[in-house]
Amino acid sequence: MIFLHASYGNEETEQWENIKVIPLKPNKELFPEQNIENEDGFGLISESLCLPNGEVITLGVAFSSSNLSINFVIQKGECTLLNLGAFKVTLEAFDPSVVFRTPNGLDLSFMFSSVNA
């Protein structure tokens, strides 16, 4: 199992604050009509995330456990804010780490790990 860890930069405390830890779903749950036998992947097709500043973004993730590859997409409405392809070093590590600013000025951080912390 792999988890997406979402945080935002709190300007008052100057600390990262956790927003949500989202478990990725096995591909056989995401695509039941495809009769997937080999459990190699996890993901999110479209997960909305309400941010502390009122913005709503949509997350999409694909993870392959055979080569530890991740594709991560963040959208706001019809606009793609980020599209990232990367590889993890190990399942336990919190890589890749993605940090960016939303259109309304909120700093966000996303990390991926098998640790649900």
Contacts in CASP RR format, 6 or more apart in sequence:
PFRMAT RR
TARGET T0000
AUTHOR 0000-0000-0000
METHOD contacts of the structure
MODEL  1
MIFLHASYGNEETEQWENIKVIPLKPNKELFPEQNIENEDGFGLISESLC
LPNGEVITLGVAFSSSNLSINFVIQKGECTLLNLGAFKVTLEAFDPSVVF
RTPNGLDLSFMFSSVNA
1 23 0 8 1.000
1 24 0 8 1.000
1 42 0 8 1.000
1 114 0 8 1.000
1 116 0 8 1.000
2 23 0 8 1.000
2 24 0 8 1.000
2 42 0 8 1.000
2 43 0 8 1.000
2 63 0 8 1.000
2 65 0 8 1.000
2 91 0 8 1.000
2 112 0 8 1.000
2 113 0 8 1.000
2 114 0 8 1.000
3 21 0 8 1.000
3 22 0 8 1.000
3 23 0 8 1.000
3 24 0 8 1.000
3 112 0 8 1.000
3 113 0 8 1.000
3 114 0 8 1.000
3 115 0 8 1.000
3 116 0 8 1.000
4 21 0 8 1.000
4 22 0 8 1.000
4 24 0 8 1.000
4 44 0 8 1.000
4 59 0 8 1.000
4 61 0 8 1.000
4 110 0 8 1.000
4 111 0 8 1.000
4 112 0 8 1.000
5 18 0 8 1.000
5 21 0 8 1.000
5 94 0 8 1.000
5 109 0 8 1.000
5 110 0 8 1.000
5 111 0 8 1.000
5 112 0 8 1.000
5 113 0 8 1.000
5 117 0 8 1.000
6 18 0 8 1.000
6 19 0 8 1.000
6 20 0 8 1.000
6 21 0 8 1.000
6 22 0 8 1.000
6 49 0 8 1.000
6 108 0 8 1.000
6 109 0 8 1.000
6 110 0 8 1.000
7 16 0 8 1.000
7 17 0 8 1.000
7 18 0 8 1.000
7 19 0 8 1.000
7 108 0 8 1.000
7 109 0 8 1.000
7 110 0 8 1.000
7 111 0 8 1.000
8 16 0 8 1.000
8 17 0 8 1.000
8 19 0 8 1.000
8 51 0 8 1.000
8 52 0 8 1.000
8 106 0 8 1.000
8 107 0 8 1.000
8 108 0 8 1.000
8 109 0 8 1.000
9 15 0 8 1.000
9 16 0 8 1.000
9 17 0 8 1.000
9 106 0 8 1.000
9 107 0 8 1.000
9 108 0 8 1.000
9 109 0 8 1.000
10 16 0 8 1.000
10 17 0 8 1.000
16 109 0 8 1.000
17 52 0 8 1.000
19 49 0 8 1.000
19 51 0 8 1.000
19 52 0 8 1.000
20 49 0 8 1.000
21 116 0 8 1.000
21 117 0 8 1.000
22 44 0 8 1.000
22 47 0 8 1.000
22 49 0 8 1.000
22 59 0 8 1.000
23 116 0 8 1.000
24 42 0 8 1.000
24 43 0 8 1.000
24 44 0 8 1.000
24 61 0 8 1.000
24 63 0 8 1.000
25 42 0 8 1.000
25 43 0 8 1.000
25 44 0 8 1.000
26 39 0 8 1.000
26 41 0 8 1.000
26 42 0 8 1.000
27 34 0 8 1.000
27 36 0 8 1.000
27 39 0 8 1.000
27 40 0 8 1.000
27 41 0 8 1.000
27 42 0 8 1.000
27 43 0 8 1.000
28 34 0 8 1.000
28 36 0 8 1.000
28 39 0 8 1.000
30 43 0 8 1.000
30 45 0 8 1.000
39 65 0 8 1.000
40 64 0 8 1.000
40 65 0 8 1.000
40 66 0 8 1.000
41 62 0 8 1.000
41 63 0 8 1.000
41 64 0 8 1.000
41 65 0 8 1.000
41 66 0 8 1.000
42 61 0 8 1.000
42 63 0 8 1.000
42 65 0 8 1.000
43 60 0 8 1.000
43 61 0 8 1.000
43 62 0 8 1.000
43 63 0 8 1.000
44 59 0 8 1.000
44 60 0 8 1.000
44 61 0 8 1.000
45 60 0 8 1.000
46 58 0 8 1.000
46 59 0 8 1.000
46 60 0 8 1.000
47 58 0 8 1.000
47 59 0 8 1.000
47 60 0 8 1.000
47 61 0 8 1.000
48 56 0 8 1.000
48 57 0 8 1.000
48 58 0 8 1.000
48 59 0 8 1.000
49 56 0 8 1.000
49 57 0 8 1.000
49 58 0 8 1.000
49 59 0 8 1.000
50 56 0 8 1.000
51 57 0 8 1.000
51 102 0 8 1.000
51 106 0 8 1.000
51 108 0 8 1.000
52 106 0 8 1.000
53 102 0 8 1.000
53 104 0 8 1.000
53 105 0 8 1.000
53 106 0 8 1.000
54 104 0 8 1.000
55 76 0 8 1.000
55 102 0 8 1.000
55 103 0 8 1.000
55 104 0 8 1.000
55 106 0 8 1.000
56 76 0 8 1.000
57 74 0 8 1.000
57 75 0 8 1.000
57 76 0 8 1.000
57 81 0 8 1.000
57 102 0 8 1.000
58 74 0 8 1.000
58 75 0 8 1.000
58 76 0 8 1.000
58 77 0 8 1.000
59 72 0 8 1.000
59 73 0 8 1.000
59 74 0 8 1.000
60 72 0 8 1.000
60 73 0 8 1.000
60 74 0 8 1.000
61 70 0 8 1.000
61 71 0 8 1.000
61 72 0 8 1.000
61 73 0 8 1.000
61 112 0 8 1.000
62 70 0 8 1.000
62 71 0 8 1.000
63 69 0 8 1.000
63 70 0 8 1.000
63 112 0 8 1.000
65 91 0 8 1.000
67 87 0 8 1.000
68 87 0 8 1.000
68 88 0 8 1.000
68 89 0 8 1.000
68 90 0 8 1.000
68 91 0 8 1.000
69 85 0 8 1.000
69 86 0 8 1.000
69 87 0 8 1.000
69 88 0 8 1.000
70 84 0 8 1.000
70 85 0 8 1.000
70 86 0 8 1.000
70 87 0 8 1.000
70 88 0 8 1.000
70 96 0 8 1.000
70 112 0 8 1.000
71 83 0 8 1.000
71 84 0 8 1.000
71 85 0 8 1.000
72 82 0 8 1.000
72 83 0 8 1.000
72 84 0 8 1.000
72 85 0 8 1.000
72 86 0 8 1.000
72 96 0 8 1.000
72 98 0 8 1.000
72 110 0 8 1.000
72 112 0 8 1.000
73 80 0 8 1.000
73 82 0 8 1.000
73 83 0 8 1.000
73 84 0 8 1.000
74 80 0 8 1.000
74 81 0 8 1.000
74 82 0 8 1.000
74 83 0 8 1.000
74 100 0 8 1.000
74 110 0 8 1.000
75 81 0 8 1.000
76 102 0 8 1.000
76 103 0 8 1.000
79 103 0 8 1.000
81 100 0 8 1.000
81 102 0 8 1.000
81 103 0 8 1.000
82 98 0 8 1.000
82 100 0 8 1.000
84 96 0 8 1.000
84 98 0 8 1.000
85 96 0 8 1.000
86 95 0 8 1.000
86 96 0 8 1.000
88 95 0 8 1.000
88 96 0 8 1.000
88 112 0 8 1.000
89 95 0 8 1.000
91 113 0 8 1.000
91 114 0 8 1.000
92 113 0 8 1.000
92 114 0 8 1.000
92 115 0 8 1.000
93 113 0 8 1.000
94 111 0 8 1.000
94 112 0 8 1.000
94 113 0 8 1.000
94 115 0 8 1.000
95 111 0 8 1.000
95 112 0 8 1.000
96 111 0 8 1.000
96 112 0 8 1.000
97 109 0 8 1.000
97 110 0 8 1.000
97 111 0 8 1.000
98 108 0 8 1.000
98 109 0 8 1.000
98 110 0 8 1.000
98 111 0 8 1.000
99 107 0 8 1.000
99 108 0 8 1.000
99 109 0 8 1.000
99 110 0 8 1.000
100 107 0 8 1.000
100 108 0 8 1.000
101 107 0 8 1.000
101 108 0 8 1.000
102 108 0 8 1.000
END
